[in-house]
Amino acid sequence: MLAVIAKLNVLAGKEADFEAVMLDLAAKVNANEPGCHLYKLCKDAEGGYTVMELYEDADAMAAHGASEHFKAAGAGFKGLMGGAPEIIRMEVVG
């Protein structure tokens, strides 16, 4: 299994718009990607956003990136992001 932590940089004042786009994407991922076991948006106490992802294997991760709903979501994030995400990819042990 493979895990991903994506820390997202959202512009101040754009949080509600970002959450709407991200939660729509998460619903589509969870409904349409059987190889994705976890895809959740989280918010820390300081208002920072992180997406936690868990994939069955490299093929499932690749399918996520190639999915139409993932590609289509990109346009929805335009004007909401304050910079590139910080992506951490890991192999699940145990």
C-alpha positions as CSV (number, residue, x, y, z in Angstrom):
1,M,0.0,0.0,0.0
2,L,1.0,3.6,-0.7
3,A,0.2,6.7,1.4
4,V,0.2,10.3,0.4
5,I,0.0,13.4,2.6
6,A,-0.7,16.6,0.6
7,K,-0.3,19.9,2.5
8,L,-2.3,22.5,0.6
9,N,-1.6,26.2,0.5
10,V,-5.0,28.0,0.3
11,L,-5.3,31.7,-0.1
12,A,-6.8,33.6,2.9
13,G,-10.5,34.3,2.3
14,K,-10.8,31.5,-0.2
15,E,-11.3,28.7,2.3
16,A,-15.0,28.1,1.7
17,D,-14.6,28.0,-2.1
18,F,-11.6,25.7,-1.7
19,E,-13.5,23.3,0.6
20,A,-16.5,23.1,-1.8
21,V,-14.2,22.1,-4.7
22,M,-12.1,19.8,-2.6
23,L,-15.0,18.0,-1.0
24,D,-16.6,17.5,-4.4
25,L,-13.4,15.9,-5.6
26,A,-13.1,13.8,-2.5
27,A,-16.7,12.5,-3.0
28,K,-15.9,11.5,-6.6
29,V,-12.6,9.8,-5.6
30,N,-14.3,7.8,-2.9
31,A,-17.2,6.8,-5.2
32,N,-15.2,6.0,-8.3
33,E,-11.7,4.7,-7.3
34,P,-11.9,1.3,-5.7
35,G,-8.1,1.2,-5.3
36,C,-8.2,4.3,-3.1
37,H,-8.9,3.3,0.4
38,L,-8.8,6.8,2.0
39,Y,-9.1,10.3,0.5
40,K,-10.0,12.8,3.2
41,L,-9.6,16.6,3.6
42,C,-8.4,17.6,7.0
43,K,-8.0,21.0,8.6
44,D,-5.6,21.7,11.5
45,A,-6.1,24.2,14.4
46,E,-4.3,26.9,12.5
47,G,-6.6,26.6,9.5
48,G,-4.1,24.6,7.3
49,Y,-5.4,22.0,5.0
50,T,-4.0,18.5,4.4
51,V,-5.4,15.7,2.2
52,M,-4.7,12.2,3.5
53,E,-4.6,9.5,0.8
54,L,-4.2,5.7,0.9
55,Y,-3.9,3.6,-2.3
56,E,-3.8,-0.1,-2.8
57,D,-0.8,0.1,-5.1
58,A,1.1,2.2,-7.7
59,D,-1.5,1.4,-10.3
60,A,-4.3,2.8,-8.1
61,M,-2.3,6.0,-7.5
62,A,-1.7,6.4,-11.2
63,A,-5.4,5.8,-11.9
64,H,-6.2,8.6,-9.5
65,G,-4.0,11.1,-11.3
66,A,-5.3,10.1,-14.7
67,S,-9.0,10.1,-13.7
68,E,-11.4,12.6,-15.4
69,H,-12.7,13.9,-12.1
70,F,-9.2,14.7,-10.8
71,K,-8.3,16.4,-14.1
72,A,-11.5,18.4,-14.1
73,A,-11.1,19.6,-10.5
74,G,-7.9,21.5,-11.5
75,A,-9.9,24.3,-13.0
76,G,-12.0,24.6,-9.9
77,F,-8.9,25.4,-7.8
78,K,-7.8,28.3,-10.0
79,G,-7.5,31.5,-7.9
80,L,-7.9,29.5,-4.6
81,M,-4.3,28.3,-4.1
82,G,-1.5,30.3,-2.6
83,G,1.3,28.1,-4.0
84,A,2.3,24.5,-4.8
85,P,1.3,21.8,-2.4
86,E,3.8,19.9,-0.3
87,I,3.5,16.2,-1.2
88,I,4.9,13.4,0.9
89,R,4.7,9.9,-0.6
90,M,5.2,6.9,1.6
91,E,5.1,3.1,1.6
92,V,2.9,1.6,4.2
93,V,4.7,-0.7,6.6
94,G,2.6,-3.2,8.3
